[in-house]
Amino acid sequence: MPSDHKFVYNTHKFFKLEEINLNTLSLLENFHIREEITVIKGKIIFPENHYFHLIANLRKARFKISLDFTLEYFIENINAFINNRKISVNLLYSCILNEQGLQHLVYENHREPETSTFNEVEIYREDFMANNHSSQINFSNGFLHALNTYRVENELDDIFLLNQNNHLTGSFYGNVFLIKGQELLTPRLDDGARDTAARQKFLLLAKKWPEFDAVSEKTLPPFEITKADECFIFTPFYKLISLSKFRKTDFDNHYIQAIKKKLLELVQ
């Protein structure tokens, strides 16, 4: 996207990126909670789901929420960024807590992978993901930078993440889903899985699809990955990325292709 189309929303003011001063940039260094938003051809995907998910996370983190922060205000801020353009873009909506109170920024996310298939994925074992109350809230997190650096330096498409009990929590890019027979499996929130609005919506939809006899949130040791027929990553931006292999295990993509088609029809 051209630079003159990139704006940051900050308490009722817009700034072109080249006009942002150090004080504005330093906002993102404050304690903040993010919500991932997908826009397709100028349309916000499931705005109500994302608004109520963000409000729930703000309450969990004991943020003071103004009565003015309504669904309409939330949508208005995103539409102000879109500015009537029929664009498709992934956005981050940040609620930032500092001495001035709660401030709002909307900015573009550039970390979503362009590919629809991962070939090189490995387990990250240098540290563990927390599996507590705060792990389900999308806080600003410098640990993500360390994870991405590890992924890039080791020439990996993605990395599987574990909790301190050596159970699967997800991946760097999103939630992990396994297909075994006609059962769809994903790690439990209590094991450290990220609780995104996209994950919530996907699970609700999957339980209605005839392709699956069961949709289960379970404690999954990492060896369960090699026992699956199919494996995919579901990002917070409603993108499904299939895995072609993991170590010596090759995966099918029969059900994954059907799921991708359903998702495409849903968001268009």
C-alpha positions as CSV (number, residue, x, y, z in Angstrom):
1,M,0.0,0.0,0.0
2,P,1.4,3.4,-0.9
3,S,2.8,5.4,2.1
4,D,0.2,8.2,1.6
5,H,-2.5,5.7,2.3
6,K,-1.1,4.6,5.7
7,F,-2.5,6.3,8.7
8,V,-2.4,5.8,12.5
9,Y,-5.5,6.7,14.4
10,N,-4.7,8.3,17.8
11,T,-7.5,9.8,19.9
12,H,-9.4,11.5,17.1
13,K,-6.4,12.5,15.0
14,F,-4.8,11.0,11.9
15,F,-1.2,11.1,11.1
16,K,0.6,10.1,7.9
17,L,3.5,7.8,8.8
18,E,6.1,10.4,7.8
19,E,4.4,12.9,10.1
20,I,4.4,10.7,13.2
21,N,6.8,12.0,15.9
22,L,8.6,10.1,18.6
23,N,5.9,10.7,21.1
24,T,3.3,9.1,18.9
25,L,5.5,6.1,18.1
26,S,6.2,5.7,21.8
27,L,2.5,4.9,22.4
28,L,3.1,1.4,21.1
29,E,5.8,0.9,23.8
30,N,3.1,1.4,26.5
31,F,0.9,-1.4,27.9
32,H,-1.6,-2.2,25.2
33,I,-4.0,-4.9,24.0
34,R,-4.4,-5.7,20.3
35,E,-7.3,-7.0,18.2
36,E,-6.6,-8.4,14.7
37,I,-9.0,-7.2,12.1
38,T,-9.5,-8.4,8.5
39,V,-10.9,-6.1,5.8
40,I,-11.8,-7.6,2.4
41,K,-12.7,-5.2,-0.4
42,G,-13.5,-2.4,2.1
43,K,-15.7,-4.7,4.2
44,I,-14.8,-5.4,7.9
45,I,-15.1,-9.1,8.5
46,F,-17.3,-10.0,11.6
47,P,-16.9,-6.6,13.3
48,E,-19.3,-7.4,16.2
49,N,-17.3,-10.5,17.1
50,H,-14.1,-8.5,17.2
51,Y,-15.5,-5.7,19.2
52,F,-17.0,-7.9,21.9
53,H,-13.8,-10.0,22.0
54,L,-11.7,-6.8,22.5
55,I,-14.0,-5.5,25.2
56,A,-13.8,-8.9,27.0
57,N,-10.0,-8.8,26.9
58,L,-10.0,-5.2,28.2
59,R,-12.2,-6.2,31.1
60,K,-10.0,-9.2,31.9
61,A,-7.0,-6.9,32.0
62,R,-8.9,-4.5,34.3
63,F,-8.8,-1.6,31.8
64,K,-11.2,1.2,32.5
65,I,-13.6,1.2,29.4
66,S,-15.3,4.5,28.5
67,L,-19.0,4.3,27.8
68,D,-18.2,6.1,24.5
69,F,-16.3,3.0,23.3
70,T,-19.3,1.5,21.6
71,L,-19.5,-0.9,18.6
72,E,-20.3,2.1,16.4
73,Y,-17.2,3.9,17.6
74,F,-15.1,0.8,17.0
75,I,-16.4,0.5,13.4
76,E,-16.1,4.2,12.8
77,N,-12.4,4.1,13.7
78,I,-11.7,1.2,11.3
79,N,-13.7,2.8,8.5
80,A,-11.8,6.0,9.0
81,F,-8.6,4.1,8.3
82,I,-10.2,2.4,5.2
83,N,-11.4,5.8,4.1
84,N,-14.0,4.5,1.6
85,R,-11.4,2.5,-0.3
86,K,-12.3,-1.0,-1.6
87,I,-9.1,-2.4,-0.1
88,S,-8.2,-5.8,1.4
89,V,-5.9,-5.4,4.4
90,N,-5.1,-6.9,7.8
91,L,-5.2,-4.4,10.6
92,L,-4.3,-4.2,14.2
93,Y,-6.6,-2.2,16.5
94,S,-4.6,-1.3,19.7
95,C,-6.0,0.0,22.9
96,I,-3.1,1.6,24.7
97,L,-3.0,2.5,28.4
98,N,-0.9,5.4,29.4
99,E,-1.0,8.6,31.6
100,Q,-3.6,10.1,29.2
101,G,-5.9,7.2,29.7
102,L,-7.0,4.7,27.0
103,Q,-6.0,5.6,23.4
104,H,-6.8,3.9,20.2
105,L,-4.5,3.2,17.2
106,V,-5.4,1.4,13.9
107,Y,-2.5,0.4,11.8
108,E,-1.6,-2.2,9.1
109,N,-0.2,-5.6,9.9
110,H,2.6,-6.8,7.7
111,R,3.4,-10.1,9.4
112,E,0.8,-12.4,7.7
113,P,2.5,-15.0,5.4
114,E,1.6,-14.8,1.8
115,T,1.8,-18.6,1.2
116,S,-1.1,-21.0,1.7
117,T,1.2,-24.0,2.5
118,F,4.0,-24.5,5.0
119,N,6.7,-27.0,4.3
120,E,9.3,-26.3,7.0
121,V,7.9,-26.3,10.5
122,E,9.6,-27.4,13.7
123,I,9.0,-27.4,17.5
124,Y,10.3,-24.4,19.4
125,R,12.0,-25.6,22.6
126,E,14.0,-22.6,23.8
127,D,11.2,-21.4,26.0
128,F,7.6,-22.2,26.9
129,M,4.3,-20.4,26.4
130,A,2.3,-19.5,29.6
131,N,-1.0,-21.3,30.1
132,N,-2.7,-19.0,32.6
133,H,-5.4,-16.3,32.6
134,S,-3.2,-13.6,30.9
135,S,-2.0,-15.9,28.1
136,Q,-5.4,-15.7,26.5
137,I,-5.2,-11.9,26.2
138,N,-3.5,-10.4,23.2
139,F,-1.1,-8.1,25.1
140,S,1.8,-6.3,23.5
141,N,4.5,-8.9,23.7
142,G,8.2,-8.5,22.9
143,F,8.5,-12.3,23.1
144,L,6.9,-12.5,19.6
145,H,9.9,-10.7,18.2
146,A,12.2,-13.3,19.6
147,L,10.0,-16.1,18.2
148,N,10.1,-14.6,14.8
149,T,13.8,-14.0,14.9
150,Y,14.3,-17.7,15.7
151,R,12.0,-18.8,12.9
152,V,13.8,-16.6,10.3
153,E,17.3,-17.5,11.5
154,N,16.5,-21.2,11.2
155,E,14.8,-20.8,7.8
156,L,11.4,-22.2,9.1
157,D,8.0,-21.3,7.7
158,D,6.5,-21.6,11.2
159,I,7.2,-23.0,14.7
160,F,5.0,-25.0,17.0
161,L,4.8,-23.7,20.5
162,L,4.6,-25.7,23.8
163,N,3.6,-24.9,27.4
164,Q,5.7,-25.9,30.4
165,N,4.0,-29.3,30.4
166,N,5.2,-29.9,26.9
167,H,1.7,-29.7,25.4
168,L,0.9,-28.0,22.2
169,T,-0.4,-24.4,22.5
170,G,-0.3,-23.3,18.8
171,S,2.2,-21.8,16.4
172,F,3.9,-18.5,15.8
173,Y,1.3,-17.6,13.2
174,G,-1.9,-18.9,14.8
175,N,-3.9,-21.7,16.2
176,V,-3.0,-25.3,15.3
177,F,-5.7,-27.7,14.1
178,L,-5.3,-31.5,13.5
179,I,-7.7,-33.7,11.5
180,K,-7.8,-37.4,12.5
181,G,-10.4,-39.3,10.6
182,Q,-13.5,-37.2,10.9
183,E,-12.4,-35.5,14.1
184,L,-11.1,-31.9,14.2
185,L,-8.7,-31.3,17.1
186,T,-7.2,-28.1,18.5
187,P,-5.3,-27.3,21.8
188,R,-7.4,-26.1,24.8
189,L,-7.4,-22.5,26.0
190,D,-6.3,-23.9,29.4
191,D,-3.2,-25.3,27.8
192,G,-2.2,-21.8,26.4
193,A,-4.0,-21.7,23.0
194,R,-4.5,-18.1,21.9
195,D,-8.1,-17.0,22.3
196,T,-8.8,-15.0,19.2
197,A,-12.1,-13.8,17.7
198,A,-11.2,-15.8,14.6
199,R,-10.7,-19.0,16.5
200,Q,-14.0,-18.6,18.3
201,K,-15.9,-18.0,15.1
202,F,-14.1,-20.9,13.3
203,L,-15.0,-23.4,16.1
204,L,-18.6,-22.4,16.0
205,L,-18.8,-22.9,12.2
206,A,-16.8,-26.2,12.2
207,K,-19.2,-27.8,14.6
208,K,-22.0,-27.3,12.0
209,W,-20.0,-28.7,9.1
210,P,-20.9,-32.3,7.9
211,E,-17.2,-33.1,7.2
212,F,-16.6,-33.6,11.0
213,D,-18.2,-36.0,13.4
214,A,-16.6,-34.2,16.3
215,V,-14.8,-30.9,16.9
216,S,-12.7,-31.1,20.1
217,E,-10.5,-28.9,22.2
218,K,-8.0,-31.2,23.9
219,T,-4.6,-31.4,25.6
220,L,-2.3,-32.4,22.7
221,P,1.3,-33.7,23.2
222,P,3.4,-32.7,20.2
223,F,3.6,-36.4,19.0
224,E,-0.1,-36.1,18.1
225,I,0.9,-33.9,15.1
226,T,2.6,-36.9,13.4
227,K,-0.5,-39.1,14.0
228,A,-2.8,-36.6,12.2
229,D,-4.1,-37.1,8.7
230,E,-4.1,-33.4,8.0
231,C,-2.7,-30.3,9.9
232,F,-3.2,-26.6,9.4
233,I,-2.6,-23.2,11.0
234,F,-5.6,-20.8,11.3
235,T,-4.4,-17.2,11.7
236,P,-6.2,-14.4,13.5
237,F,-6.9,-13.0,10.1
238,Y,-9.1,-15.9,9.0
239,K,-6.3,-17.4,6.8
240,L,-5.9,-21.2,6.7
241,I,-2.4,-22.4,6.0
242,S,-1.9,-26.2,5.4
243,L,1.1,-28.2,6.4
244,S,2.5,-30.4,3.7
245,K,4.8,-32.3,6.1
246,F,6.3,-32.4,9.6
247,R,9.6,-34.2,10.0
248,K,9.0,-37.6,8.3
249,T,5.2,-37.3,8.2
250,D,3.4,-36.2,5.0
251,F,-0.1,-34.7,5.3
252,D,-3.1,-34.9,3.1
253,N,-5.2,-31.8,2.4
254,H,-8.6,-33.3,1.4
255,Y,-10.6,-31.8,4.1
256,I,-8.5,-28.6,4.2
257,Q,-9.4,-27.8,0.6
258,A,-13.1,-28.1,1.5
259,I,-12.7,-25.9,4.6
260,K,-10.8,-23.2,2.6
261,K,-13.7,-23.1,0.1
262,K,-16.3,-22.7,2.9
263,L,-14.2,-19.9,4.5
264,L,-13.8,-18.1,1.2
265,E,-17.6,-18.2,0.6
266,L,-18.1,-16.9,4.2
267,V,-15.9,-13.8,4.1
268,Q,-16.6,-12.7,0.5
